[in-house]
Amino acid sequence: MNDSWENLIAGVKNRDIRAAARLITRVENRAPGWKEAMSRIYSRTGSARVIGITGSPGAGKSTLTCAMTKELISRGLTVGIIAIDPSSPFSGGALLGDRLRMKEIFETPGVFIRSMATRGMLGGLCQAARDVVRILDLFGKDIILVETVGVGQDEIEVVKTADLVMVVCMPGQGDGIQAIKAGVMEIADLYVVNKADMPGVDEAVADILAMLELSTETGKPSAPVLKTSALKNQGVKEVVTAFLDHRTDEDRRQAKAEIRAREEILSLLAQEVSGYILKQWENENRFCESVNQVLKKQKDPYAIVKEMTQRFNWS
């Protein structure tokens, strides 16, 4: 690994905010040497607590994230925030910016905010987000909040990254019905019904409690269900206390750790394999030709992919 990577890693370890921003950008852009850099970082991480914040669009996740960050800072903790945004179909970058979403805390001492694009990942997270979590860990952040884009019930990738997952709901707009459905509602360690000043909050809480009671052998809720009004800063202290005090039993903690390790290995492997095949195809100037063949209906995508993989003698 060259000196520039080493200098950036050393800068991050010394709490240099510019070094952190530059290292994140280079890793996110997959600059040459990024894998070696992350390998060097990996053994130095594991101190930060990672909290995933997910839920349906419009539930007020960004507002709640801001409010929780203020509370964490007031308790003497440092915070890193990864705000996952939809990808631009043209540039691949995040469509929304951290300055727009979290203006109130952008310049707060002890807070580092980074907007990241989903880069087409349905589950709302990409491998680069995991890498950024580790960089912020090396940077010395006590708590790392990962706020996902909010794509609905299939948004469960966050469970493969976070130590604890918080699902944010809101009264009305169908969330009461969603609460008893499978999907994203099954992954939480903590449930928050935000916008508690709106009508229907008690019904939403009751729906979630009913789902939790049905999903456990004991008939008791398996996770806390709390009410907040992030705009009015109501219930935020209780939420922060709940996730700071949360302790996962050893079996569940080990199971989650195994899931994260397995999924990350598979994610990196899939990227390497697909990237290698595509590079070989492009080096032979066949990729554009294949696209044109599909457009002209001379071949179909299935046959193209079969051609691309046949050389590897997979069975």
C-alpha positions in Angstrom: 0.0 0.0 0.0 1.4 3.4 -1.0 2.2 6.3 1.4 -0.9 8.3 0.5 -3.2 5.6 1.9 -1.0 5.2 5.0 -1.1 8.9 5.6 -4.8 9.0 5.3 -5.3 6.1 7.7 -2.9 7.7 10.2 -4.8 11.0 9.9 -8.1 9.3 10.6 -6.6 7.6 13.6 -5.5 11.0 14.8 -9.0 12.4 14.4 -8.2 14.5 11.4 -11.6 15.3 9.8 -10.2 16.1 6.4 -8.3 12.8 6.3 -11.5 11.0 7.2 -13.5 12.7 4.4 -10.8 12.0 1.9 -10.4 8.3 2.9 -14.1 7.7 2.8 -14.3 9.3 -0.7 -11.4 7.1 -2.0 -12.8 3.9 -0.5 -16.3 4.7 -1.7 -15.0 5.3 -5.2 -13.0 2.1 -5.1 -9.7 3.8 -5.8 -6.7 1.5 -6.5 -5.5 0.1 -3.1 -8.9 0.4 -1.3 -9.0 -3.2 -0.3 -5.5 -3.2 1.2 -6.4 0.0 3.1 -9.6 -1.6 4.5 -7.6 -4.7 5.4 -5.2 -2.5 7.4 -8.2 -0.7 9.1 -10.2 -3.9 9.9 -8.1 -5.1 12.9 -8.2 -1.6 14.5 -12.0 -1.4 14.7 -14.8 -2.8 16.8 -15.1 -0.1 19.5 -18.0 1.9 18.1 -21.6 0.9 18.6 -23.5 0.8 15.3 -27.2 1.7 15.4 -29.3 1.1 12.3 -32.3 3.4 11.8 -34.8 2.2 9.2 -38.5 2.4 8.5 -41.0 3.6 5.9 -40.5 6.9 4.0 -42.0 9.9 5.7 -41.7 8.5 9.2 -39.3 11.2 10.2 -36.1 9.2 10.4 -33.8 12.1 9.6 -35.5 14.4 12.2 -35.3 11.7 14.8 -31.7 11.0 13.9 -30.9 14.7 14.5 -32.7 14.8 17.8 -31.0 11.6 19.0 -27.6 13.0 18.0 -28.1 16.1 20.1 -29.0 13.9 23.0 -26.0 11.7 22.5 -23.7 14.8 22.3 -25.2 16.1 25.5 -24.2 12.9 27.2 -20.6 13.4 26.2 -20.6 10.9 23.3 -19.2 11.4 19.8 -21.4 10.5 16.8 -20.9 9.4 13.2 -23.9 9.5 10.9 -24.2 7.6 7.6 -27.2 8.9 5.8 -28.1 6.5 2.9 -29.8 8.2 0.0 -31.2 7.1 -3.3 -28.7 7.0 -6.1 -28.7 9.4 -9.0 -29.3 7.4 -12.2 -26.8 9.6 -13.9 -23.9 10.2 -11.5 -24.4 7.3 -9.1 -24.1 9.7 -6.2 -26.6 10.5 -3.4 -29.6 12.5 -4.5 -30.0 14.3 -1.2 -27.2 16.0 0.7 -26.3 15.9 4.4 -26.4 19.7 4.6 -30.1 19.6 3.5 -31.2 16.7 5.7 -29.4 17.5 8.9 -28.6 21.2 8.8 -29.1 21.6 12.6 -26.2 19.3 13.6 -23.9 19.6 10.6 -21.4 21.8 12.3 -21.9 20.4 15.8 -18.5 19.4 17.5 -18.2 15.7 17.8 -20.5 14.9 14.9 -19.4 13.6 11.5 -22.1 13.2 8.8 -21.7 11.4 5.5 -24.4 11.0 2.8 -24.0 7.9 0.7 -25.8 6.5 -2.3 -27.6 3.1 -2.3 -25.9 2.4 -5.6 -28.8 0.3 -6.7 -29.0 -1.9 -3.6 -32.7 -2.8 -2.9 -31.9 -3.3 0.8 -30.8 0.3 1.1 -27.1 -0.4 1.8 -24.0 -1.2 -0.2 -20.7 -2.7 0.8 -19.1 0.7 0.8 -21.4 1.7 3.7 -19.9 -1.1 5.8 -16.5 0.2 4.9 -17.5 3.7 6.0 -18.7 2.4 9.3 -15.2 1.0 10.0 -13.6 4.2 9.0 -15.8 6.1 11.4 -15.0 3.5 14.0 -11.2 4.1 13.5 -12.0 7.9 13.6 -13.0 7.3 17.2 -16.7 7.8 17.1 -18.5 6.2 20.1 -21.9 5.8 18.3 -22.4 5.4 14.5 -26.0 5.9 13.3 -26.8 4.4 9.9 -30.0 5.9 8.6 -31.4 4.0 5.6 -33.3 5.4 2.7 -36.6 3.8 3.6 -37.7 1.6 0.8 -40.3 -0.4 2.6 -40.6 -3.9 4.0 -37.7 -5.4 2.0 -35.2 -3.0 3.6 -33.4 -5.6 5.8 -29.8 -5.1 4.7 -29.2 -2.9 7.7 -29.4 -5.9 10.0 -26.2 -7.2 8.4 -24.3 -4.0 9.4 -25.7 -2.7 12.7 -25.3 -4.0 16.2 -28.9 -2.8 17.0 -31.7 -2.0 14.6 -34.4 0.6 15.3 -37.5 0.6 13.1 -39.3 4.0 13.0 -43.1 4.0 12.2 -45.7 6.7 12.3 -49.5 6.8 13.0 -51.8 6.4 10.0 -50.8 6.1 6.3 -51.0 2.3 6.5 -48.3 1.8 9.1 -50.8 0.2 11.5 -51.5 -2.5 8.9 -47.8 -2.8 8.0 -47.0 -3.4 11.7 -48.6 -6.9 11.5 -46.9 -7.9 8.3 -43.7 -9.8 7.7 -40.6 -8.1 6.4 -38.8 -5.1 7.8 -40.9 -5.2 11.0 -39.2 -8.5 12.0 -35.7 -7.2 12.3 -35.9 -4.6 15.0 -34.4 -4.6 18.5 -36.3 -1.4 19.2 -39.5 0.1 17.7 -40.3 3.8 17.7 -43.6 5.4 16.7 -42.6 8.9 15.7 -44.9 11.9 15.2 -46.7 10.9 18.4 -48.5 14.2 18.5 -50.6 12.9 15.5 -53.9 11.0 15.9 -53.7 7.2 15.9 -50.4 6.8 17.8 -51.8 4.5 20.4 -53.4 2.3 17.7 -50.0 2.1 15.9 -48.3 1.1 19.2 -51.0 -1.5 19.8 -50.6 -3.0 16.3 -46.8 -3.4 16.9 -47.3 -4.9 20.3 -49.8 -7.4 18.9 -47.4 -8.4 16.2 -44.6 -8.9 18.7 -46.8 -11.0 21.0 -47.8 -13.3 18.2 -44.2 -13.8 17.1 -42.9 -15.0 20.4 -43.4 -18.3 22.2 -44.0 -16.5 25.5 -46.6 -14.2 24.1 -44.7 -11.2 25.4 -43.2 -8.4 23.2 -39.6 -9.2 22.3 -38.5 -5.5 21.9 -39.5 -2.2 23.4 -42.0 0.0 21.6 -41.6 3.7 22.4 -43.3 6.9 21.3 -41.6 10.1 20.2 -42.2 13.5 18.6 -38.8 14.3 17.2 -39.9 17.8 16.2 -41.0 18.6 19.7 -38.1 16.6 21.2 -40.5 14.4 23.2 -39.5 10.9 24.1 -36.0 11.2 22.5 -34.2 10.8 25.8 -36.1 7.6 26.5 -35.2 6.2 23.0 -31.5 7.0 23.5 -31.4 5.5 26.9 -33.2 2.4 25.5 -30.6 1.7 22.8 -27.6 2.6 25.0 -28.8 0.2 27.7 -29.8 -2.5 25.3 -27.9 -5.7 25.8 -28.3 -8.6 23.4 -28.0 -12.1 24.8 -24.8 -13.9 23.9 -26.5 -16.4 21.5 -28.3 -13.7 19.5 -25.2 -11.5 19.5 -23.1 -14.4 18.1 -25.7 -15.3 15.5 -25.8 -11.7 14.3 -22.1 -11.5 14.1 -22.0 -14.7 12.0 -24.6 -13.3 9.7 -22.7 -10.1 9.2 -19.4 -11.9 8.5 -21.0 -14.4 6.1 -22.9 -11.7 4.2 -19.9 -9.4 3.9 -17.7 -12.2 2.5 -20.4 -13.1 0.0 -20.9 -9.5 -1.0 -17.2 -8.9 -1.6 -16.9 -12.1 -3.5 -19.9 -11.3 -5.7 -18.4 -7.9 -6.5 -15.0 -9.4 -7.4 -16.4 -12.2 -9.6 -18.8 -9.9 -11.5 -16.2 -7.2 -11.8 -13.6 -9.7 -13.2 -16.0 -11.1 -15.7 -17.2 -7.7 -16.9 -13.6 -6.5 -17.2 -12.7 -9.5 -19.4 -15.7 -9.0 -21.5 -14.9 -5.3 -22.0 -11.3 -6.0 -22.8 -12.5 -8.1 -25.7 -14.8 -5.3 -26.8 -17.7 -7.7 -26.6 -19.9 -6.0 -23.9 -21.1 -3.1 -26.1 -21.6 -5.6 -29.0 -23.7 -7.8 -26.7 -25.9 -4.8 -25.6 -26.5 -4.0 -29.3 -27.4 -7.6 -30.0 -30.0 -7.6 -27.2 -31.4 -4.2 -28.4 -31.7 -5.6 -32.0 -33.3 -8.8 -30.6 -30.5 -10.9 -32.1 -29.8 -12.4 -28.7 -31.5 -12.4 -25.3 -29.9 -11.4 -22.0 -30.0 -15.0 -20.7 -27.9 -16.3 -23.6 -25.5 -13.4 -23.3 -24.9 -14.2 -19.6 -24.5 -17.9 -20.4 -21.8 -17.0 -22.9 -20.0 -14.8 -20.4 -19.9 -17.5 -17.8 -19.3 -20.6 -19.9 -15.6 -20.1 -20.1 -15.3 -20.6 -16.3 -16.7 -24.1 -16.6 -19.2 -23.6 -13.7 -21.7 -26.3 -13.0 
